Amino acid sequence: MEKFLNNALFWQKLDTIYLSSELVIDKPKGYVHPLYANLIYPVDYGYLKDTLSFNEGISTNRGTGNNGLQHLIITGDILKKDIEVKLLVNCVETEVREILTFLNQTDLQKAVLITRDNIIPSWGETD
């Protein structure tokens, strides 16, 4: 089986969704989770209005950089029994590490990072 290759065309679709949507920040940097006082949001967190992901808008973390959408995170949560995709927009390297630490700090949830690349594998091309 071919090793997973990062598909530039996939990232173009994510850019289109992000750039054509309004970002609503409902948990600003420093926000303390209402149920778990140890969970303090390291960057602004919200969702893309009028988008759909698990019956909510697409989750988005916004950092202090200006590098656009360069990463996404996939989380698995055994307490909620779900998997979520979260966009990381304008996040500098230290913020990416802080977000990963934040999302991986309990045994109930773990997260993986996918970083943007410009490769277009043969299976990603269309006619």
N, CA, C and O atoms as a printed pandas DataFrame, in Angstrom:
     atom_number atom_name residue_name chain_id  residue_number  x_coord  y_coord  z_coord
0              1         N          MET        A               1    0.845   -1.185    0.000
1              2        CA          MET        A               1    0.000    0.000    0.000
2              3         C          MET        A               1    0.884    1.239    0.000
3              4         O          MET        A               1    1.901    1.293    0.691
4              5         N          GLU        A               2    0.487    2.217   -0.772
5              6        CA          GLU        A               2    1.244    3.457   -0.865
6              7         C          GLU        A               2    1.177    4.225    0.455
7              8         O          GLU        A               2    0.112    4.357    1.058
8              9         N          LYS        A               3    2.309    4.719    0.885
9             10        CA          LYS        A               3    2.372    5.545    2.086
10            11         C          LYS        A               3    1.524    6.796    1.884
11            12         O          LYS        A               3    1.458    7.339    0.782
12            13         N          PHE        A               4    0.883    7.242    2.943
13            14        CA          PHE        A               4    0.062    8.461    2.858
14            15         C          PHE        A               4    0.915    9.624    2.395
15            16         O          PHE        A               4    1.984    9.884    2.947
16            17         N          LEU        A               5    0.447   10.302    1.403
17            18        CA          LEU        A               5    1.103   11.509    0.918
18            19         C          LEU        A               5    0.158   12.681    1.099
19            20         O          LEU        A               5   -1.036   12.585    0.816
20            21         N          ASN        A               6    0.698   13.765    1.565
21            22        CA          ASN        A               6   -0.058   14.976    1.788
22            23         C          ASN        A               6   -0.486   15.550    0.442
23            24         O          ASN        A               6    0.363   15.778   -0.419
24            25         N          ASN        A               7   -1.756   15.786    0.241
25            26        CA          ASN        A               7   -2.292   16.192   -1.044
26            27         C          ASN        A               7   -2.553   17.701   -1.075
27            28         O          ASN        A               7   -3.415   18.198   -0.350
28            29         N          ALA        A               8   -1.810   18.426   -1.912
29            30        CA          ALA        A               8   -1.945   19.873   -2.029
30            31         C          ALA        A               8   -3.359   20.281   -2.432
31            32         O          ALA        A               8   -3.835   21.341   -2.026
32            33         N          LEU        A               9   -4.027   19.459   -3.219
33            34        CA          LEU        A               9   -5.391   19.788   -3.649
34            35         C          LEU        A               9   -6.368   19.766   -2.468
35            36         O          LEU        A               9   -7.313   20.554   -2.423
36            37         N          PHE        A              10   -6.135   18.864   -1.520
37            38        CA          PHE        A              10   -6.926   18.827   -0.288
38            39         C          PHE        A              10   -6.800   20.144    0.469
39            40         O          PHE        A              10   -7.796   20.713    0.917
40            41         N          TRP        A              11   -5.559   20.625    0.606
41            42        CA          TRP        A              11   -5.321   21.876    1.327
42            43         C          TRP        A              11   -5.950   23.065    0.610
43            44         O          TRP        A              11   -6.399   24.009    1.260
44            45         N          GLN        A              12   -5.986   23.032   -0.706
45            46        CA          GLN        A              12   -6.663   24.100   -1.450
46            47         C          GLN        A              12   -8.144   24.142   -1.099
47            48         O          GLN        A              12   -8.717   25.223   -0.965
48            49         N          LYS        A              13   -8.764   22.987   -0.949
49            50        CA          LYS        A              13  -10.180   22.940   -0.565
50            51         C          LYS        A              13  -10.377   23.513    0.833
51            52         O          LYS        A              13  -11.326   24.260    1.074
52            53         N          LEU        A              14   -9.484   23.167    1.751
53            54        CA          LEU        A              14   -9.583   23.717    3.105
54            55         C          LEU        A              14   -9.405   25.230    3.091
55            56         O          LEU        A              14  -10.113   25.944    3.801
56            57         N          ASP        A              15   -8.459   25.730    2.282
57            58        CA          ASP        A              15   -8.280   27.181    2.152
58            59         C          ASP        A              15   -9.567   27.848    1.684
59            60         O          ASP        A              15   -9.964   28.887    2.211
60            61         N          THR        A              16  -10.213   27.249    0.695
61            62        CA          THR        A              16  -11.454   27.813    0.157
62            63         C          THR        A              16  -12.537   27.876    1.229
63            64         O          THR        A              16  -13.224   28.888    1.365
64            65         N          ILE        A              17  -12.686   26.797    1.986
65            66        CA          ILE        A              17  -13.679   26.795    3.068
66            67         C          ILE        A              17  -13.340   27.872    4.090
67            68         O          ILE        A              17  -14.211   28.648    4.482
68            69         N          TYR        A              18  -12.077   27.929    4.529
69            70        CA          TYR        A              18  -11.680   28.897    5.551
70            71         C          TYR        A              18  -11.855   30.338    5.057
71            72         O          TYR        A              18  -12.437   31.170    5.752
72            73         N          LEU        A              19  -11.356   30.620    3.873
73            74        CA          LEU        A              19  -11.383   31.998    3.370
74            75         C          LEU        A              19  -12.782   32.481    2.998
75            76         O          LEU        A              19  -13.015   33.687    2.908
76            77         N          SER        A              20  -13.706   31.561    2.782
77            78        CA          SER        A              20  -15.069   31.956    2.427
78            79         C          SER        A              20  -16.020   31.896    3.626
79            80         O          SER        A              20  -17.233   32.032    3.464
80            81         N          SER        A              21  -15.478   31.695    4.813
81            82        CA          SER        A              21  -16.307   31.564    6.015
82            83         C          SER        A              21  -15.911   32.605    7.051
83            84         O          SER        A              21  -14.783   33.097    7.073
84            85         N          GLU        A              22  -16.863   32.923    7.899
85            86        CA          GLU        A              22  -16.595   33.838    9.012
86            87         C          GLU        A              22  -16.122   33.028   10.216
87            88         O          GLU        A              22  -16.763   32.054   10.610
88            89         N          LEU        A              23  -14.990   33.441   10.799
89            90        CA          LEU        A              23  -14.469   32.782   11.997
90            91         C          LEU        A              23  -15.093   33.438   13.223
91            92         O          LEU        A              23  -14.961   34.645   13.422
92            93         N          VAL        A              24  -15.770   32.645   14.038
93            94        CA          VAL        A              24  -16.376   33.113   15.281
94            95         C          VAL        A              24  -15.521   32.594   16.429
95            96         O          VAL        A              24  -15.389   31.383   16.606
96            97         N          ILE        A              25  -14.944   33.496   17.206
97            98        CA          ILE        A              25  -14.139   33.112   18.373
98            99         C          ILE        A              25  -15.047   33.112   19.589
99           100         O          ILE        A              25  -15.515   34.165   20.021
100          101         N          ASP        A              26  -15.297   31.930   20.142
101          102        CA          ASP        A              26  -16.130   31.853   21.340
102          103         C          ASP        A              26  -15.326   31.515   22.603
103          104         O          ASP        A              26  -15.855   31.556   23.713
104          105         N          LYS        A              27  -14.055   31.182   22.420
105          106        CA          LYS        A              27  -13.167   30.914   23.555
106          107         C          LYS        A              27  -11.826   31.603   23.276
107          108         O          LYS        A              27  -10.950   31.016   22.643
108          109         N          PRO        A              28  -11.665   32.839   23.743
109          110        CA          PRO        A              28  -10.410   33.552   23.481
110          111         C          PRO        A              28   -9.233   32.948   24.243
111          112         O          PRO        A              28   -9.413   32.227   25.225
112          113         N          LYS        A              29   -8.037   33.254   23.777
113          114        CA          LYS        A              29   -6.823   32.782   24.445
114          115         C          LYS        A              29   -6.924   33.074   25.940
115          116         O          LYS        A              29   -7.284   34.182   26.338
116          117         N          GLY        A              30   -6.604   32.072   26.767
117          118        CA          GLY        A              30   -6.683   32.219   28.219
118          119         C          GLY        A              30   -8.015   31.790   28.813
119          120         O          GLY        A              30   -8.159   31.739   30.035
120          121         N          TYR        A              31   -8.995   31.481   27.961
121          122        CA          TYR        A              31  -10.314   31.039   28.427
122          123         C          TYR        A              31  -10.158   29.742   29.218
123          124         O          TYR        A              31   -9.458   28.826   28.786
124          125         N          VAL        A              32  -10.810   29.670   30.372
125          126        CA          VAL        A              32  -10.768   28.475   31.220
126          127         C          VAL        A              32  -12.016   27.639   30.935
127          128         O          VAL        A              32  -13.139   28.138   31.006
128          129         N          HIS        A              33  -11.808   26.373   30.617
129          130        CA          HIS        A              33  -12.921   25.467   30.328
130          131         C          HIS        A              33  -13.882   25.457   31.514
131          132         O          HIS        A              33  -13.440   25.362   32.659
132          133         N          PRO        A              34  -15.203   25.555   31.258
133          134        CA          PRO        A              34  -16.164   25.645   32.372
134          135         C          PRO        A              34  -16.254   24.386   33.238
135          136         O          PRO        A              34  -16.652   24.476   34.399
136          137         N          LEU        A              35  -15.899   23.227   32.708
137          138        CA          LEU        A              35  -15.976   21.992   33.496
138          139         C          LEU        A              35  -14.635   21.527   34.039
139          140         O          LEU        A              35  -14.577   20.846   35.062
140          141         N          TYR        A              36  -13.554   21.895   33.355
141          142        CA          TYR        A              36  -12.216   21.420   33.728
142          143         C          TYR        A              36  -11.279   22.613   33.863
143          144         O          TYR        A              36  -10.756   23.119   32.871
144          145         N          ALA        A              37  -11.073   23.057   35.101
145          146        CA          ALA        A              37  -10.308   24.271   35.366
146          147         C          ALA        A              37   -8.852   24.190   34.907
147          148         O          ALA        A              37   -8.209   25.223   34.724
148          149         N          ASN        A              38   -8.326   22.984   34.719
149          150        CA          ASN        A              38   -6.944   22.836   34.274
150          151         C          ASN        A              38   -6.811   23.043   32.763
151          152         O          ASN        A              38   -5.692   23.142   32.260
152          153         N          LEU        A              39   -7.925   23.111   32.030
153          154        CA          LEU        A              39   -7.888   23.299   30.588
154          155         C          LEU        A              39   -8.023   24.785   30.257
155          156         O          LEU        A              39   -9.114   25.355   30.286
156          157         N          ILE        A              40   -6.888   25.386   29.944
157          158        CA          ILE        A              40   -6.844   26.812   29.608
158          159         C          ILE        A              40   -6.429   26.930   28.148
159          160         O          ILE        A              40   -5.359   26.459   27.762
160          161         N          TYR        A              41   -7.264   27.551   27.348
161          162        CA          TYR        A              41   -7.033   27.620   25.904
162          163         C          TYR        A              41   -5.782   28.436   25.582
163          164         O          TYR        A              41   -5.683   29.594   25.985
164          165         N          PRO        A              42   -4.828   27.848   24.862
165          166        CA          PRO        A              42   -3.552   28.519   24.586
166          167         C          PRO        A              42   -3.622   29.555   23.457
167          168         O          PRO        A              42   -2.760   30.429   23.365
168          169         N          VAL        A              43   -4.632   29.460   22.609
169          170        CA          VAL        A              43   -4.848   30.423   21.514
170          171         C          VAL        A              43   -6.353   30.636   21.392
171          172         O          VAL        A              43   -7.139   29.933   22.028
172          173         N          ASP        A              44   -6.751   31.607   20.573
173          174        CA          ASP        A              44   -8.171   31.806   20.304
174          175         C          ASP        A              44   -8.757   30.541   19.686
175          176         O          ASP        A              44   -8.128   29.904   18.841
176          177         N          TYR        A              45   -9.966   30.185   20.115
177          178        CA          TYR        A              45  -10.618   28.974   19.623
178          179         C          TYR        A              45  -12.057   29.289   19.275
179          180         O          TYR        A              45  -12.750   29.987   20.015
180          181         N          GLY        A              46  -12.498   28.773   18.148
181          182        CA          GLY        A              46  -13.877   28.998   17.750
182          183         C          GLY        A              46  -14.275   28.060   16.631
183          184         O          GLY        A              46  -13.849   26.906   16.579
184          185         N          TYR        A              47  -15.104   28.581   15.734
185          186        CA          TYR        A              47  -15.619   27.754   14.648
186          187         C          TYR        A              47  -15.895   28.616   13.429
187          188         O          TYR        A              47  -16.020   29.837   13.524
188          189         N          LEU        A              48  -15.987   27.963   12.293
189          190        CA          LEU        A              48  -16.326   28.655   11.053
190          191         C          LEU        A              48  -17.841   28.647   10.909
191          192         O          LEU        A              48  -18.470   27.591   10.831
192          193         N          LYS        A              49  -18.409   29.840   10.874
193          194        CA          LYS        A              49  -19.860   30.004   10.768
194          195         C          LYS        A              49  -20.358   29.436    9.443
195          196         O          LYS        A              49  -19.681   29.528    8.419
196          197         N          ASP        A              50  -21.537   28.854    9.478
197          198        CA          ASP        A              50  -22.199   28.283    8.298
198          199         C          ASP        A              50  -21.408   27.146    7.660
199          200         O          ASP        A              50  -21.481   26.937    6.449
200          201         N          THR        A              51  -20.655   26.415    8.473
201          202        CA          THR        A              51  -19.994   25.191    8.025
202          203         C          THR        A              51  -20.496   24.055    8.902
203          204         O          THR        A              51  -21.142   24.290    9.924
204          205         N          LEU        A              52  -20.204   22.851    8.510
205          206        CA          LEU        A              52  -20.713   21.706    9.249
206          207         C          LEU        A              52  -19.597   20.706    9.518
207          208         O          LEU        A              52  -18.877   20.292    8.609
208          209         N          SER        A              53  -19.470   20.328   10.783
209          210        CA          SER        A              53  -18.545   19.295   11.204
210          211         C          SER        A              53  -19.093   18.741   12.508
211          212         O          SER        A              53  -19.094   19.429   13.528
212          213         N          PHE        A              54  -19.556   17.508   12.476
213          214        CA          PHE        A              54  -20.117   16.883   13.669
214          215         C          PHE        A              54  -21.240   17.731   14.266
215          216         O          PHE        A              54  -21.304   17.930   15.479
216          217         N          ASN        A              55  -22.127   18.228   13.393
217          218        CA          ASN        A              55  -23.294   19.023   13.775
218          219         C          ASN        A              55  -22.953   20.407   14.319
219          220         O          ASN        A              55  -23.817   21.077   14.884
220          221         N          GLU        A              56  -21.725   20.835   14.156
221          222        CA          GLU        A              56  -21.299   22.174   14.578
222          223         C          GLU        A              56  -20.461   22.754   13.457
223          224         O          GLU        A              56  -20.172   22.071   12.475
224          225         N          GLY        A              57  -20.071   24.011   13.601
225          226        CA          GLY        A              57  -19.137   24.591   12.649
226          227         C          GLY        A              57  -17.764   23.961   12.795
227          228         O          GLY        A              57  -17.459   23.363   13.827
228          229         N          ILE        A              58  -16.940   24.091   11.775
229          230        CA          ILE        A              58  -15.597   23.513   11.793
230          231         C          ILE        A              58  -14.761   24.191   12.872
231          232         O          ILE        A              58  -14.606   25.413   12.867
232          233         N          SER        A              59  -14.224   23.402   13.796
233          234        CA          SER        A              59  -13.404   23.921   14.893
234          235         C          SER        A              59  -12.127   24.539   14.344
235          236         O          SER        A              59  -11.475   23.975   13.465
236          237         N          THR        A              60  -11.779   25.709   14.879
237          238        CA          THR        A              60  -10.611   26.441   14.386
238          239         C          THR        A              60   -9.853   27.064   15.544
239          240         O          THR        A              60  -10.437   27.711   16.414
240          241         N          ASN        A              61   -8.530   26.858   15.540
241          242        CA          ASN        A              61   -7.623   27.519   16.475
242          243         C          ASN        A              61   -6.933   28.638   15.707
243          244         O          ASN        A              61   -6.421   28.412   14.611
244          245         N          ARG        A              62   -6.912   29.854   16.275
245          246        CA          ARG        A              62   -6.264   30.981   15.601
246          247         C          ARG        A              62   -5.117   31.501   16.463
247          248         O          ARG        A              62   -5.303   31.894   17.615
248          249         N          GLY        A              63   -3.928   31.489   15.868
249          250        CA          GLY        A              63   -2.747   31.965   16.570
250          251         C          GLY        A              63   -2.424   33.410   16.236
251          252         O          GLY        A              63   -3.262   34.152   15.724
252          253         N          THR        A              64   -1.189   33.792   16.538
253          254        CA          THR        A              64   -0.764   35.189   16.395
254          255         C          THR        A              64    0.089   35.440   15.161
255          256         O          THR        A              64    0.509   36.573   14.922
256          257         N          GLY        A              65    0.352   34.401   14.372
257          258        CA          GLY        A              65    1.171   34.561   13.170
258          259         C          GLY        A              65    0.366   35.087   12.000
259          260         O          GLY        A              65   -0.752   35.575   12.163
260          261         N          ASN        A              66    0.950   34.979   10.820
261          262        CA          ASN        A              66    0.255   35.404    9.602
262          263         C          ASN        A              66    0.495   34.405    8.474
263          264         O          ASN        A              66    0.525   34.778    7.301
264          265         N          ASN        A              67    0.665   33.132    8.834
265          266        CA          ASN        A              67    1.015   32.093    7.872
266          267         C          ASN        A              67   -0.190   31.308    7.354
267          268         O          ASN        A              67   -0.006   30.308    6.660
268          269         N          GLY        A              68   -1.402   31.724    7.666
269          270        CA          GLY        A              68   -2.596   31.070    7.157
270          271         C          GLY        A              68   -2.795   29.674    7.717
271          272         O          GLY        A              68   -2.345   29.358    8.818
272          273         N          LEU        A              69   -3.474   28.852    6.945
273          274        CA          LEU        A              69   -3.812   27.488    7.348
274          275         C          LEU        A              69   -2.669   26.553    6.967
275          276         O          LEU        A              69   -2.477   26.248    5.790
276          277         N          GLN        A              70   -1.911   26.100    7.967
277          278        CA          GLN        A              70   -0.748   25.238    7.719
278          279         C          GLN        A              70   -0.852   23.874    8.384
279          280         O          GLN        A              70   -0.066   22.976    8.084
280          281         N          HIS        A              71   -1.818   23.711    9.287
281          282        CA          HIS        A              71   -1.933   22.457   10.043
282          283         C          HIS        A              71   -3.401   22.146   10.312
283          284         O          HIS        A              71   -4.258   23.030   10.309
284          285         N          LEU        A              72   -3.657   20.888   10.539
285          286        CA          LEU        A              72   -4.919   20.482   11.132
286          287         C          LEU        A              72   -4.619   19.404   12.155
287          288         O          LEU        A              72   -3.600   18.717   12.088
288          289         N          ILE        A              73   -5.521   19.276   13.088
289          290        CA          ILE        A              73   -5.376   18.299   14.158
290          291         C          ILE        A              73   -6.601   17.402   14.144
291          292         O          ILE        A              73   -7.725   17.864   13.947
292          293         N          ILE        A              74   -6.370   16.116   14.356
293          294        CA          ILE        A              74   -7.458   15.163   14.520
294          295         C          ILE        A              74   -7.396   14.662   15.960
295          296         O          ILE        A              74   -6.352   14.207   16.428
296          297         N          THR        A              75   -8.532   14.752   16.656
297          298        CA          THR        A              75   -8.589   14.286   18.037
298          299         C          THR        A              75   -9.510   13.087   18.152
299          300         O          THR        A              75  -10.497   12.966   17.426
300          301         N          GLY        A              76   -9.173   12.210   19.072
301          302        CA          GLY        A              76  -10.025   11.083   19.449
302          303         C          GLY        A              76  -10.337   11.222   20.930
303          304         O          GLY        A              76   -9.427   11.298   21.754
304          305         N          ASP        A              77  -11.611   11.254   21.268
305          306        CA          ASP        A              77  -12.049   11.499   22.641
306          307         C          ASP        A              77  -12.909   10.318   23.094
307          308         O          ASP        A              77  -13.998   10.098   22.564
308          309         N          ILE        A              78  -12.411    9.556   24.082
309          310        CA          ILE        A              78  -13.174    8.390   24.534
310          311         C          ILE        A              78  -14.320    8.784   25.460
311          312         O          ILE        A              78  -15.274    8.019   25.605
312          313         N          LEU        A              79  -14.255    9.956   26.090
313          314        CA          LEU        A              79  -15.347   10.401   26.951
314          315         C          LEU        A              79  -16.570   10.772   26.097
315          316         O          LEU        A              79  -17.691   10.359   26.396
316          317         N          LYS        A              80  -16.345   11.551   25.041
317          318        CA          LYS        A              80  -17.441   11.940   24.144
318          319         C          LYS        A              80  -17.701   10.889   23.067
319          320         O          LYS        A              80  -18.711   10.947   22.366
320          321         N          LYS        A              81  -16.786    9.931   22.939
321          322        CA          LYS        A              81  -16.856    8.902   21.898
322          323         C          LYS        A              81  -16.943    9.545   20.516
323          324         O          LYS        A              81  -17.835    9.232   19.727
324          325         N          ASP        A              82  -16.001   10.452   20.235
325          326        CA          ASP        A              82  -16.003   11.085   18.922
326          327         C          ASP        A              82  -14.598   11.368   18.418
327          328         O          ASP        A              82  -13.609   11.261   19.142
328          329         N          ILE        A              83  -14.557   11.727   17.162
329          330        CA          ILE        A              83  -13.337   12.151   16.494
330          331         C          ILE        A              83  -13.635   13.520   15.898
331          332         O          ILE        A              83  -14.683   13.716   15.282
332          333         N          GLU        A              84  -12.719   14.467   16.079
333          334        CA          GLU        A              84  -12.920   15.814   15.553
334          335         C          GLU        A              84  -11.709   16.260   14.755
335          336         O          GLU        A              84  -10.580   15.835   15.002
336          337         N          VAL        A              85  -11.977   17.127   13.795
337          338        CA          VAL        A              85  -10.930   17.773   13.014
338          339         C          VAL        A              85  -10.912   19.242   13.417
339          340         O          VAL        A              85  -11.959   19.886   13.494
340          341         N          LYS        A              86   -9.716   19.767   13.673
341          342        CA          LYS        A              86   -9.568   21.161   14.077
342          343         C          LYS        A              86   -8.541   21.831   13.172
343          344         O          LYS        A              86   -7.436   21.318   12.993
344          345         N          LEU        A              87   -8.903   22.970   12.606
345          346        CA          LEU        A              87   -7.978   23.730   11.775
346          347         C          LEU        A              87   -7.079   24.583   12.658
347          348         O          LEU        A              87   -7.522   25.090   13.689
348          349         N          LEU        A              88   -5.823   24.745   12.264
349          350        CA          LEU        A              88   -4.899   25.652   12.932
350          351         C          LEU        A              88   -4.529   26.740   11.938
351          352         O          LEU        A              88   -3.892   26.474   10.918
352          353         N          VAL        A              89   -4.933   27.964   12.242
353          354        CA          VAL        A              89   -4.746   29.096   11.339
354          355         C          VAL        A              89   -3.845   30.124   12.014
355          356         O          VAL        A              89   -4.050   30.485   13.173
356          357         N          ASN        A              90   -2.851   30.585   11.273
357          358        CA          ASN        A              90   -1.921   31.618   11.763
358          359         C          ASN        A              90   -1.221   31.215   13.054
359          360         O          ASN        A              90   -0.918   32.067   13.889
360          361         N          CYS        A              91   -0.966   29.934   13.221
361          362        CA          CYS        A              91   -0.292   29.449   14.428
362          363         C          CYS        A              91    1.203   29.331   14.179
363          364         O          CYS        A              91    1.637   28.656   13.246
364          365         N          VAL        A              92    1.987   29.996   15.024
365          366        CA          VAL        A              92    3.436   29.859   14.958
366          367         C          VAL        A              92    3.824   28.554   15.652
367          368         O          VAL        A              92    2.997   27.941   16.328
368          369         N          GLU        A              93    5.062   28.133   15.491
369          370        CA          GLU        A              93    5.507   26.828   15.979
370          371         C          GLU        A              93    5.254   26.635   17.476
371          372         O          GLU        A              93    4.820   25.560   17.891
372          373         N          THR        A              94    5.514   27.645   18.280
373          374        CA          THR        A              94    5.288   27.500   19.727
374          375         C          THR        A              94    3.807   27.314   20.032
375          376         O          THR        A              94    3.452   26.563   20.941
376          377         N          GLU        A              95    2.945   27.987   19.286
377          378        CA          GLU        A              95    1.500   27.834   19.500
378          379         C          GLU        A              95    1.028   26.443   19.089
379          380         O          GLU        A              95    0.163   25.866   19.748
380          381         N          VAL        A              96    1.580   25.902   18.018
381          382        CA          VAL        A              96    1.231   24.535   17.598
382          383         C          VAL        A              96    1.584   23.559   18.715
383          384         O          VAL        A              96    0.787   22.680   19.040
384          385         N          ARG        A              97    2.755   23.700   19.300
385          386        CA          ARG        A              97    3.158   22.823   20.416
386          387         C          ARG        A              97    2.231   22.998   21.620
387          388         O          ARG        A              97    1.853   22.019   22.263
388          389         N          GLU        A              98    1.862   24.252   21.923
389          390        CA          GLU        A              98    0.954   24.511   23.053
390          391         C          GLU        A              98   -0.413   23.884   22.811
391          392         O          GLU        A              98   -1.003   23.326   23.736
392          393         N          ILE        A              99   -0.926   23.963   21.591
393          394        CA          ILE        A              99   -2.217   23.354   21.260
394          395         C          ILE        A              99   -2.141   21.841   21.410
395          396         O          ILE        A              99   -3.041   21.231   21.988
396          397         N          LEU        A             100   -1.068   21.222   20.893
397          398        CA          LEU        A             100   -0.902   19.773   21.035
398          399         C          LEU        A             100   -0.810   19.361   22.502
399          400         O          LEU        A             100   -1.397   18.354   22.899
400          401         N          THR        A             101   -0.090   20.119   23.299
401          402        CA          THR        A             101    0.004   19.837   24.733
402          403         C          THR        A             101   -1.371   19.942   25.379
403          404         O          THR        A             101   -1.756   19.080   26.170
404          405         N          PHE        A             102   -2.111   20.993   25.047
405          406        CA          PHE        A             102   -3.459   21.216   25.567
406          407         C          PHE        A             102   -4.381   20.042   25.231
407          408         O          PHE        A             102   -5.110   19.556   26.096
408          409         N          LEU        A             103   -4.348   19.593   23.989
409          410        CA          LEU        A             103   -5.263   18.540   23.534
410          411         C          LEU        A             103   -4.843   17.135   23.975
411          412         O          LEU        A             103   -5.661   16.215   23.949
412          413         N          ASN        A             104   -3.597   16.959   24.373
413          414        CA          ASN        A             104   -3.090   15.638   24.774
414          415         C          ASN        A             104   -2.868   15.505   26.273
415          416         O          ASN        A             104   -2.243   14.540   26.711
416          417         N          GLN        A             105   -3.363   16.448   27.074
417          418        CA          GLN        A             105   -3.018   16.443   28.495
418          419         C          GLN        A             105   -3.823   15.472   29.343
419          420         O          GLN        A             105   -3.492   15.269   30.511
420          421         N          THR        A             106   -4.867   14.867   28.795
421          422        CA          THR        A             106   -5.613   13.875   29.575
422          423         C          THR        A             106   -5.534   12.511   28.889
423          424         O          THR        A             106   -5.206   12.408   27.707
424          425         N          ASP        A             107   -5.839   11.483   29.653
425          426        CA          ASP        A             107   -5.877   10.140   29.081
426          427         C          ASP        A             107   -7.164    9.889   28.297
427          428         O          ASP        A             107   -7.286    8.862   27.630
428          429         N          LEU        A             108   -8.125   10.810   28.369
429          430        CA          LEU        A             108   -9.411   10.635   27.698
430          431         C          LEU        A             108   -9.390   11.112   26.251
431          432         O          LEU        A             108  -10.232   10.702   25.452
432          433         N          GLN        A             109   -8.441   11.969   25.909
433          434        CA          GLN        A             109   -8.368   12.514   24.553
434          435         C          GLN        A             109   -6.919   12.552   24.091
435          436         O          GLN        A             109   -6.020   12.880   24.865
436          437         N          LYS        A             110   -6.703   12.218   22.836
437          438        CA          LYS        A             110   -5.379   12.336   22.223
438          439         C          LYS        A             110   -5.543   12.967   20.856
439          440         O          LYS        A             110   -6.611   12.891   20.248
440          441         N          ALA        A             111   -4.472   13.592   20.375
441          442        CA          ALA        A             111   -4.523   14.333   19.119
442          443         C          ALA        A             111   -3.279   14.070   18.289
443          444         O          ALA        A             111   -2.195   13.828   18.821
444          445         N          VAL        A             112   -3.458   14.123   16.962
445          446        CA          VAL        A             112   -2.337   14.042   16.029
446          447         C          VAL        A             112   -2.355   15.272   15.129
447          448         O          VAL        A             112   -3.407   15.854   14.864
448          449         N          LEU        A             113   -1.183   15.647   14.673
449          450        CA          LEU        A             113   -1.000   16.836   13.842
450          451         C          LEU        A             113   -0.717   16.431   12.405
451          452         O          LEU        A             113    0.087   15.534   12.151
452          453         N          ILE        A             114   -1.378   17.093   11.471
453          454        CA          ILE        A             114   -1.083   16.930   10.052
454          455         C          ILE        A             114   -0.645   18.288    9.530
455          456         O          ILE        A             114   -1.355   19.283    9.678
456          457         N          THR        A             115    0.536   18.317    8.917
457          458        CA          THR        A             115    1.115   19.565    8.424
458          459         C          THR        A             115    1.004   19.624    6.909
459          460         O          THR        A             115    1.188   18.629    6.209
460          461         N          ARG        A             116    0.703   20.802    6.434
461          462        CA          ARG        A             116    0.500   21.046    5.012
462          463         C          ARG        A             116    1.755   20.743    4.196
463          464         O          ARG        A             116    2.876   20.975    4.649
464          465         N          ASP        A             117    1.552   20.225    2.998
465          466        CA          ASP        A             117    2.622   20.007    2.043
466          467         C          ASP        A             117    2.073   20.334    0.660
467          468         O          ASP        A             117    0.862   20.491    0.501
468          469         N          ASN        A             118    2.929   20.438   -0.325
469          470        CA          ASN        A             118    2.510   20.805   -1.673
470          471         C          ASN        A             118    2.583   19.655   -2.663
471          472         O          ASN        A             118    2.570   19.877   -3.874
472          473         N          ILE        A             119    2.658   18.431   -2.163
473          474        CA          ILE        A             119    2.746   17.253   -3.019
474          475         C          ILE        A             119    1.360   16.919   -3.571
475          476         O          ILE        A             119    0.358   17.017   -2.863
476          477         N          ILE        A             120    1.318   16.529   -4.833
477          478        CA          ILE        A             120    0.080   16.004   -5.406
478          479         C          ILE        A             120    0.375   14.565   -5.844
479          480         O          ILE        A             120    0.978   14.342   -6.894
480          481         N          PRO        A             121   -0.060   13.580   -5.021
481          482        CA          PRO        A             121    0.183   12.180   -5.393
482          483         C          PRO        A             121   -0.656   11.802   -6.616
483          484         O          PRO        A             121   -1.651   12.459   -6.921
484          485         N          SER        A             122   -0.252   10.753   -7.303
485          486        CA          SER        A             122   -0.955   10.348   -8.528
486          487         C          SER        A             122   -2.433   10.068   -8.273
487          488         O          SER        A             122   -3.267   10.372   -9.126
488          489         N          TRP        A             123   -2.774    9.500   -7.125
489          490        CA          TRP        A             123   -4.171    9.211   -6.838
490          491         C          TRP        A             123   -4.972   10.468   -6.543
491          492         O          TRP        A             123   -6.201   10.416   -6.527
492          493         N          GLY        A             124   -4.303   11.610   -6.306
493          494        CA          GLY        A             124   -4.996   12.854   -5.996
494          495         C          GLY        A             124   -5.347   13.672   -7.220
495          496         O          GLY        A             124   -6.110   14.634   -7.127
496          497         N          GLU        A             125   -4.806   13.306   -8.356
497          498        CA          GLU        A             125   -5.065   14.057   -9.590
498          499         C          GLU        A             125   -6.382   13.605  -10.208
499          500         O          GLU        A             125   -6.760   12.436  -10.125
500          501         N          THR        A             126   -7.060   14.547  -10.823
501          502        CA          THR        A             126   -8.303   14.233  -11.526
502          503         C          THR        A             126   -8.187   14.686  -12.973
503          504         O          THR        A             126   -7.311   15.477  -13.324
504          505         N          ASP        A             127   -9.082   14.175  -13.801
505          506        CA          ASP        A             127   -9.095   14.557  -15.222
506          507         C          ASP        A             127   -9.780   15.889  -15.420
507          508         O          ASP        A             127   -9.884   16.368  -16.549
